[in-house]
Amino acid sequence: MSNKILSVVLAVLFTSAVFAQSAELNYKAKGRAFMTAKIYFSNQNGGEEITPEEFFDYENIFFTIVPATPDGKNYFKESEISEDLGLIKLKQGFSDIQPQAALRPVLSAEGKIEKVIMSFAKRQVKLFVPFSFVSPVDTAIISNLSDEYYKYYNKYNEKYVSGINLSDEKEYIDAFTILMEIVDDTQINEEIMHYDFYQHASETLIETCIEQQADSLTKTFSRLSGQFNKNFSLKTLKSCDSIIKKLHETQDVFAPYMKLDFRNSRVYQQKFDRLFDDLSAEMVKNYETYNKSKMQFLETKTYNVYQFSLFVDVLAQMVTHLDTLRLLKGVNQLDISVLNKLPVKKEELNETGWYNEFELLVGVINQNIKNTGKILGDSAMNNLQRQVADQRQPYYEIFLAFNNLEQKEMLFKDYLKNAIERCTDIVLIKNMEMWILGYKLTTENIDPQTVSRINEGIRLIETKEWLQATSIFDVITRQANNVAPPWFYAGVIKFENQETFSAETLFEIALKLYPQYIAPRVYSINSAFNQGLYDNLLKSIDQAILANDIWYFHSWKAKALYELKNYKQVIAEINDNCLTRNPWDIGQYFVLGDAYLELKDYTNAEIAYRKTQEINPFMESQLFNEKMIMLQKRRTQ
């Protein structure tokens, strides 16, 4: 027998329990003896067999009285109908209900009164409330009708049976939902609470659904958690998370029951709360384990591993990336979509097949940011610190700066300045300077609305909407004339529209307000170089170095000296001021090699050129080959 059929059978047995639909009543005293009658629920003709469908069509409820005196008398006298049986009442609660019509005798074949039919108006009797019959000399035992004769029984019995079947099929949420319809409807229909199956449906079955659903989810979570601790898979970890989410959703479904006054309602609320606490605590441990497993890559690998070098570099680019100015408000989580603005890096991640792994690492770092307000933890930072001498860019200093952004903004600024001193990547330099400008705007309490307007102008510059951008910065330079960035961006607009002299004037105003401003000097330096004004270029660079003694300006000085044919000074500048700050930039070795070549120091020229390949064997080799061919020709001349 299938579970479903068994459930239906059990439901039928459960709802077909023996009901007291008949009772004996002493209706008359005769000396010390009593005249006794049996009263039973009947059809309108006194028959003991009555179907619920037949009963539903009646406007009245009928009971039949038959003799039950021990002396064997099997008929009533006519006088007994009016004098004795007519005094019988139906008592329900505190109410005495009179028959709605005169008693109707039923004659036997011999013409004797073998039974008497009483009728009561259905509207006066609550069918689901127990009742008893009362005579002047006796009160019968309490009787009640079988549930099947109640008006709405079939409707709710179907729900009950459906709830059993769904529960057997382990569809606990659906089973609970349909069983709760029975419970909820008791608010508007008192009858339901009197069904014999009501307690089983409203407590036993519903509690089984709650327990089984919670138990099923808990077992699934335990299984997945066990799998995770073997494979440290993010997919498995997210599956664990989804179970907790489903548990929350389940509790939301069960919540209405937990607020009711059933015996165990509050108990289940407490059980769910404890369950959430336990599973959440385990998830915290799992995430810590996952983060640790993924972070081991940053905690243990070295720059000799290309994947490590690439990941650290891309992370630094993402951390520092800033298109517009921002007031400092702690560390934001990393946005993987920033890679779309770093197409070369994104392509390399895809080509090497490391994109997904990198994305997972970003997710771990974001979790670390959320939990601690820091980019990297102590172990990863210690690993980077041990390798400071081997890092191509000042990655350690960058991450150290952002680790302090949440609590120590002054240190954040200082660490970024240290990073800029060694940085050879102009994009990183520009981004870090944007953060430093954000620090200045924050500490100077610049109106956020002013910052918002500056950023609006920056976005217009990026899309080359010059007239709108000009309009914005014309206003801002008046409203905030002591703030450097608006003057700089007003200069950028002039520069991009070939108004070079006007641009220089605006750059100078920005530099007077903020002498350490790098971006205006970069424009001036590039402009002088492109025009071949090398004396002016050298002068601008020296001024820039006085304000910011950084690798980037020293590398430009070496280029300017080379164009002025001061080759010995080129060599000195690179050896003393560039290589000492960052020995990993390839471009400086080409300039160094060119300077040695012009001095006919072919040995050192070759050493410098070959250094580029030693530093980065993955680089495009065309320029290196051209330099080596030129060196070979010069040697043979």
N, C-alpha and C positions, 0 to 999 in steps of 0.2 A: 504493500500500500504506500503510495507516494505521500510525501509530507503534506502536500496541499490537500489531498483527499482526507488524510488523517485529521488535519486542522478543522475541516468542515464537519467531520464526524464528531470531534470533540466539542465543537461549538454547538451542534445540535443537542448532544447529550447534556451539555452545560445548561442550555436554555430550556431543557425539557424536564427539569427537576420536579419532584412531586409537590404540587401546590394543594393547600387545603381549600378545595372549591365546594366542599360540603361540610355540614356539621349537624350534630344532633342537638335538639332543644326541648326541654320540658316546657310544654305549653299550658298544662293544667294540673292542679293538685287534686287528687282524689283520695281523701283520707291521708294515710301516710305514703301512698303511692303517687306516682306522677304519670301523666299521659305524655308520651314522647313522640316527637316527629323528627324526621330527617329533612333537612333543607339543602338543596343542591342547585348549583348554577345550571341553567337549562336554556333550551330554545323556547320560542313563544308557545309551543304546544306541549311543553313539559318534557321533551326528550332530553336525555343526558348527553347525546352527541350533538355538538354545535361547532361548526367550523368558524375560524376567525372572520372569514369573508362574509359568512352569513350574519355573524354578530355585528359587523361593521355597518350592515344595512339597517339594523334596528335603531329606532329612536329611543327605545327603552332597554333596560337590562332585566332579564327574567330569572326568577328563582322558583323552584317547584318544591312543595311540601308533600311528603308522603308519611303515612303512619310508621312508627318504629317502636310501638309499645311492646314490651316483652311478652304480653299475653297472646300475642299473635294476631291481634286485631289488624285488619288490612284495609280499613276504610274509615272515612270520617262521617260523623253525623252532620246534618245541615246546621244544627244549632251551634256546633263547634266552630263553624266557619265564621259566624258573626260574633259569637260570644268569646271565643278563645283565639282562634287563628287570626282573626281580624285585628287582634291587639298586638301582634308581633310587629316589631319595628326593626329597621336596619340602623345600627349605631356605627358611626364613623367619626373617630376623634371625639369631639364634644357635641357632635350633632346627632339628633335623632331624625332619621329620614322615613317619612311615611310613604307607603305605596301610592303610586300616582293614580291608581284606579282600584275599584273593588276587586276582591279576590275572585278568581275564576276557577270554579270546580271542573274537574274532568271525570266523567263517569266511566265505569267499567261496563263490560257487556251485560252484566247483571243489573245495571242501573244504579250501582252504588258509587259514592264519591271516593275514588281511589287516589286522587291527587288534587292539589290546589295550587294554582299558579299565581305568584305575586309579580308585579311589575313596578320598576322604579325608573323615573326619568334619568337618562344618562347625564343630563346637564346638572343633576343634583348629586351625582355620585362621582367621586374621584376614583376611577377604576384601579389606579395604582396604589391607593392607600388601603391598608388592611381594614377589615370591618368585622362586625359580629352581629348576630341576631339576638334580640332581647324580647322576652315575654314577661308577663307580670310575675312569673315565678322563677325565672331562670335567665342566664346569659350564656350563649353558646361560645365555644372556643373561637378564637380569632381566625378569620378566613381571609383569603385573598385570591385574586384571579391570576391565572397564568399570564406571563408577559405577552404572549402572542395575541392576546385580546386587547392589548393597549393600542391606542390609535396610531402611534408613530413607531411601533416596535419593529416592523419589517425594515423601515428605512435605516434605523440605527443598528439593527442586527446585521444588515448587509455590510455596514461600515466596520462593525466589530469583526466579522469573519474575514473581510478584506484585510484588516489590520493584522490578524493572525497569520494569514497567508503571506503577506508582505514581510512580516517579521521572520517567518520560516525561510523565506527566500533571501534573507539578510539585507533586505531593502529597508533598513531601520529608519531612515529619515522619512521615507514615504509612509511607512507604517505609523510612525509617530504622528505625522501630519494628519492622517485620516482619523486616528484615535483621538487626537486633540479636538477634532470637529465634534465628537461626541461630548467631550468635556465642556467645550465652549458653549454648546447649545443648551446645556443645563441652565444657563443664565436666563434663557427665555422659555424653557420648557422643563418644568419640574418633573414631568413624567419620567424623563430619561434616568434620573438618579435612582428610580425604583426598579429598573430592569435588573434581573438577577445577574446579568453579565457586567453590570456597570463597574463594580469595584475591580473586577478582573481586568476590564478594559482600561479604566482610569488610573489604576495603580500598578498591578502586576505586569501587564503588557507594556505600558508606557515606560515603566522603570526598566524593563528588560531591553527595550529599544535604546534607552539612554545608555545603559551599562554596556550593551553589546557594541554600539557605535563607538563609544569612547574606547572600549577594549580593542576593537578592530583597528582604530587609528593609532592607538598606543603601540600595538604590536607591529604595525607597519612602520611607524617611526623608529622603533627599536631595531627592526631589521635593516632599514635604510641607514640608520646611524652606525650600525655594525659594519655595513658595507663601506660606508665612508671612511671609517677608521682603518680600513684595509687598503683603499685605493686613493683616498684624499681627492676624490673627484668633485669638481664644482657642481656638476649635474646632479650627483647624488645629494650633495649638500643642499642644493635648491629644492630637491624633492623633499628633504626633511623639513625645509621651511614651508613648503606647500602643505605638508601635513598639519603643521601648527596653524597655518591659515585656515585649513579646512576644519580644524578643531574649533577655532574661533567662530567660523560660520555655523558649525554644528551647535555650539553653545547659544548662538543667536536664535537658532531654530527652537532649541529646548527652553530658552529663557522664559517664555510665558508660563510653562509648567512649573519652573523653579520658583515663580513668584506666587504660586497658589498655596493653599493650606493643606495639601496632602501630607501624609506622614513623613515622607522622605524628600519632599521638594527642596527644602533648604540644605539637606544633606548632600544632594547632587550638586547644588551650587558650590558648596565648599569643596567637593571632590574635584570639580572642574577647575576651580581656582588653584588647588594644589597641583593638579595635573599640568596646568599651564606653567606654573612656577618651575616644576621639575623639568619639563621639556625645554623651556626657555633657558634654564641653567645649562642643560646639556648642549643646546645650540650655541650658547656662548663659548663653551669649551670646544665645540666642533669648529666654530669659526676661528678661534684662537689657533687650533691645530692646523686648519687650512691655511690661514695667513702665515703661520710659521713655516709650513711646507713650501709655500710659494716664495716667501721672503728669503728663504735659505739661498735662493739664487743670488740675491743682492747682498746677502750676509757672508757668502763664502767664495764667490767667483772673483776673478781678477781681470784687469784690463787686457791681459794676454788672450783672454777668451773673447773673440770678436762679438759674439752675441751679447755678452755682458757690456762691452763698450758701446754697442749700438743702443741697447735698452737704456743705459744710463744717460746717453746723449739725448735720446728722444724724450725721456722723462724730464730732463732739464729744460728742453725746448717747450714742452707742454706746461710745466710748472711756471715758467717765466712768461709764457705767451700772454700778451696784453695788447689788444688793438686800440684801446682807448684808456683814458685816465680813470682811476677809481680811488675813492676814499677807502682807507684800510678798515676792514671789518673782519679780520681773521682769514683763515685759509679756506679757499673754495675747493670743493672736490674737483678732480681732474675730469675734463670733458674729452672723451675719446674722439669726438668729431673735430677737435683741433687738428687732428692728423690730416684733415682735408686741406688745411692751410700749410701743411708741411709735405707737399706731394712727393718730394724726393725720398724723404724718410718713410712715408707710407708705402711707396713702391718697393723700397728695399725690404721692409717688413714682409710684404706680400711675396716678393721674389724668393726670399729665404724660407718662407713657410712659417715664419715666427709671429705673424700678426695675431692669431688667436691666443697664443701664449702671452704675448705682450698685453693684449686686452684683459686677460685674466689677472695679470700682475697689476694693471691699473685698477681693477676692481678691488683687489686686496689693499692697495694703497689708499683708495677712497674710503674703505672701511676703517683703515687706520686713522685717516683724517677725521672721520666721523667720531671715532672713539676717543682719540687723544688730541686732536687739533694739530697733529704733526704729519709731515709727509712721510718720513721714514723713522723707524724705531732705532733704538740705541745700537743694536747689533749691526744693522746695515750701515749706520753712520760710522761706527768704529771700523768697519771693513773699508769704507771709502777713505776714511782718515789715514789708514795705514798705507793707502796707495796714492796719496796726494801727489807724490813726485811723478807718478805714471799717468795721471789724468790729462787728457788732451785739452780739456776746458776746466774751469774751476767748479766742477760739479759739487764737490764736497762743500765748498763755501756757499753755493747756491742753495743746496738742500738745508744747510745749517741756518741760512737766513730765513727760509720759509718755515723751518721748525720753530723759530722764535717769533714768527709773525703774530701768533695768537696772544702771547703774553708779554713779549719784550720787543716793542716796535723799534726802539732805539738800536738794539742789537741787530734787528732785521736790516735796518738801513746800513749800519757799519759793515755787516757781513757782505751785503751786496756791493758796497764800494770796494771791498777787498777782492771780490770776485771780478769786478770790472777791471781792476788793475791787471789781472793776468789773462783776461779773456781775449781771444783772437777772432771770435765770431761776432761780426757787426750786428747780426740779428739778435743774438743774445744780449749784446751790449745795449742796443736800443730798448729791448724789452725790460731789462733790469733798470735802465734809467727811467722808464715809465713808472715802475714800481716806486723808485726813489722820489719821483715827482709826486706820486700819490701820497707818499709819506709826508712830503712838505705841505701839500694841500691839506692833509688831515691835521697836522700839528699846527698849521696856521689858521685853522678853523674857517677855511674857505666855504662859502655858501654852496651846499650841494647842488642848488639850481644852476650856479655858475659852472660847476664841473660838468653838469649835464649838458649845458649849452656848448661848452668847449668840445665835448665828445660828439655832439651833433655836427659841429663844424668839421671835426676830424673825419667823420664818415662821409661828409660831402666832398672833402679833399680826395678821399680814396676813390670816389666815383667820378672825380673830375668835374663836379658841379661848382665851377669857380665863382659864379655870380652869387649864388646862395651862400657859399662858404665865406666869401668876402663880406657880405652883409652881416653875417653872424659875428665875425671877428672885428669888424668895425665897431660894433656895439660893445663887445666884451672888453676890448682894449680901452674903452672909455670907462666902463663900469668897474673893471678890475685892473686898472693901469699899473698896479704894483705887482701883478702876477706874471711870471715869465712865459709860461706856455702859450697864452693867446698871442703874444708878440711873435713868438717863434712860428706859429702856424700861419699867422698873417704874412710872415716872410716867406714861408713855403709857397703860398699862393702866388706871391710876386715872382718868386724864383721859377716856378713851373710855367709861368706865363712870360718868361724871358725879360722880366723887369729886374735884372740882376742887381743894379745899384740900389734900387728901392728895397730889395730883399736884404741886402747887406746891412742897410740902415736898421731895419726891423730886427735882424739877428743881433746887432750890437745892443739894441735896447734890451732884448731878452738876456744877453750876457751880462749887462750891467746889473740887472735885477737878480741874476743867478749865475755867477762867474763859472761855476762847475758844470754848467749845462753843456753836454757833449753834442747833442744833435745839431745845434746851429753851427758849431765848429766843423762838423762833418760836411755840412753843405758848403761852407766856405772853402774847405780844403779840396773837396772834389771839384769845385768850380775853378779854383786856381790851377789845379793839375790839368783839367781838361783844356784850359786856355793856354797851357804852357808857361804860365807865370811862376816859374820855379823859385825865384827870389822871394816873391810875395808868399808863395806856398810855404817856404821854409820859415818865414817870419810868423805866419799864422800858426804853424805847427809848434814853434817855440812858445808862443803865447798859450797855446792849448796845453802844452806840457806843464807850464807853470801852474795852470789851474787844475789839471788832472794828469798826474805822472803815471800814465798807463801804457801798457804794451801797444795798444792800437795806435797812439800818436807817435810813439817811437818808431813803429814799423813804417809809418808814413814819412817820418823824418829820414829814414834810411832811403826810401824811394826818392825823396826830393834831393838828397845829397847825391844819389846816383845820377839823376838827371842833370845835376850841376857838375858832374864828373869828379866829385870829391870822393874817390873810391876808397881811400884809406879811412876816411871818416865814416863811410858806409859800413866798412868792416867793423870798426870800433863801435859804432852805434848798435849794430846787430849783436855783436858779442857781449857788449857791456849792458845794454838796456832792453834787448829783446829776448835773447836766449836765456838770460838770467830770470826773466819773468815767466816765459813759456817756451820751452824748447821743442814743442810739438807742432808748431805751425810749419807747413810745407813751403808756403810762399816766401818766407824769410830766407830759406835756404837757397832758393833760386836767385833771389837778389844778392845774397852773399856770394854764391858761385859766380854770378855775373861780374861782381866787383873784383873778385880774385882773377877772373878771366881777363878783365881789362888791365890788371896789373901784371898779367902774364905769369901769375902764380897758378900754374895748371894743376899742380898736385892738390892744393887746397880747393881749387874750383871743382875738381872731380869729387873730392870728399863731400863738399857741400851739396853737389847735385845728387850724389848717390844716397845722401842722408834722407832725401825725400822718399826714396823707395824703401829704405829701411823703416822709416816711420809708418808709411802706409803702402804696403805692397798691393793693396786693392785699388789704388788710385789709377786714373786714366794716365797711361804712360806716354802719350804723344809728346807732350811738352818736355818730359825727361829725355826722350830720344832725340828731340831737336837740340836740346842743350848739349847732349853728349856728342852729337855729330859736329856741332859748332866747335866744341872743345877739341875734338880730334883734328879738325881742319886747322885750327889756330896753332896747334902743337907742330903741325907739319909745315907750316909756312916759314 
